Amino acid sequence: MFVEVDVTAGSNSPMTVNRMFDVRAKPQRVSRVLAANPQGQDTWCDVTGWSAHGPCPALAAVAEDSGEGLLMLVYGGDEGIRLKPADCTEEWDLASARQWGEACLLLDQDVRLES
């Protein structure tokens, strides 16, 4: 099964991505992931998909990346995904300095996720 990640740089994601991924299992909803924050430190982050209409489901699946082998793909809506530290209780907001957007995440296939 293939998943297309098609994100245009904008108010959420600073990067445009248009790639097809060969996923090895049905994507699952995810709400928390161990990922690098903007300072480069691994931390538990809440994650949501982001679309032109705001929050939407974030999904994760083991995928094959040519040249890199297997990885965990975390992706969301047409504007990517949005992350915030797990201890941040504020609502999802593009104006928040504690939150950041990404087109998608390509993580080690054994990364810890929570649904």
C-alpha positions in Angstrom: 0.0 0.0 0.0 1.3 3.5 -0.8 0.7 6.7 1.1 1.3 10.1 -0.5 2.5 12.9 1.7 1.6 16.2 -0.1 2.3 19.3 2.0 2.9 22.8 0.7 4.9 25.2 2.9 2.7 27.6 4.7 1.5 28.8 8.0 2.1 25.4 9.7 5.0 23.7 7.9 8.1 25.6 6.7 8.8 22.8 4.1 7.0 21.5 1.0 7.0 17.8 0.6 5.5 15.6 -2.1 6.6 12.0 -1.7 5.1 8.5 -2.0 5.8 6.0 0.7 5.4 2.2 0.6 3.8 1.4 4.0 4.1 -2.1 5.5 0.9 -2.0 7.5 -2.3 -0.1 7.8 -1.6 3.4 9.2 -2.7 3.9 12.8 -3.9 7.1 14.6 -1.2 8.5 16.9 -1.4 11.3 19.5 2.0 11.3 21.1 5.5 10.6 19.8 9.1 10.7 21.1 10.7 13.2 18.7 13.2 16.0 18.6 12.0 19.4 19.7 13.2 22.6 17.9 16.3 22.6 20.1 17.2 19.1 18.9 16.4 17.3 22.2 14.3 14.2 22.2 11.1 14.7 24.1 7.6 13.4 24.3 5.4 15.5 22.0 1.7 15.6 21.5 1.0 15.4 17.7 -2.0 16.2 15.5 -2.4 16.4 11.8 -3.0 19.9 10.4 -5.2 20.8 7.5 -6.4 24.0 5.9 -9.3 23.7 8.4 -7.2 23.1 11.5 -6.5 19.9 13.5 -7.1 16.5 12.0 -5.9 13.0 12.8 -2.2 12.2 12.8 -1.2 8.8 11.4 1.8 6.6 11.7 3.0 3.6 9.8 6.2 1.7 9.2 7.3 2.6 5.6 10.1 1.9 3.3 12.3 4.8 2.3 14.5 4.1 -0.7 18.1 4.1 0.4 17.3 4.4 4.1 15.5 1.2 4.7 12.5 0.9 7.1 11.4 3.9 9.1 8.3 5.2 11.0 6.4 7.8 9.0 4.2 10.2 11.0 2.0 12.3 8.8 -1.3 14.3 8.9 -3.3 16.6 6.7 -2.6 18.8 3.7 -0.6 21.2 5.9 1.4 18.5 7.7 1.5 17.8 11.4 1.7 20.0 14.5 3.7 19.2 17.6 3.9 20.5 21.2 5.6 19.3 24.4 3.5 16.7 26.1 3.3 18.9 29.2 1.8 21.8 27.2 -1.9 22.1 28.0 -2.8 24.9 25.6 -5.1 24.3 22.6 -3.6 23.7 19.2 -2.7 27.2 17.8 -0.5 28.3 14.9 0.4 31.5 16.9 1.8 29.5 19.9 5.5 29.8 20.5 5.5 26.4 22.3 4.2 24.6 19.2 5.8 23.9 15.8 4.8 22.4 12.5 6.4 19.8 10.2 5.5 18.4 6.8 5.9 14.9 8.3 8.4 13.0 10.5 10.7 10.2 9.4 11.8 8.5 12.6 13.5 5.2 13.5 11.1 2.4 12.9 11.2 1.4 16.6 10.3 4.8 17.9 7.9 4.9 20.8 4.4 6.2 19.9 1.1 6.5 21.8 -2.4 6.3 20.3 
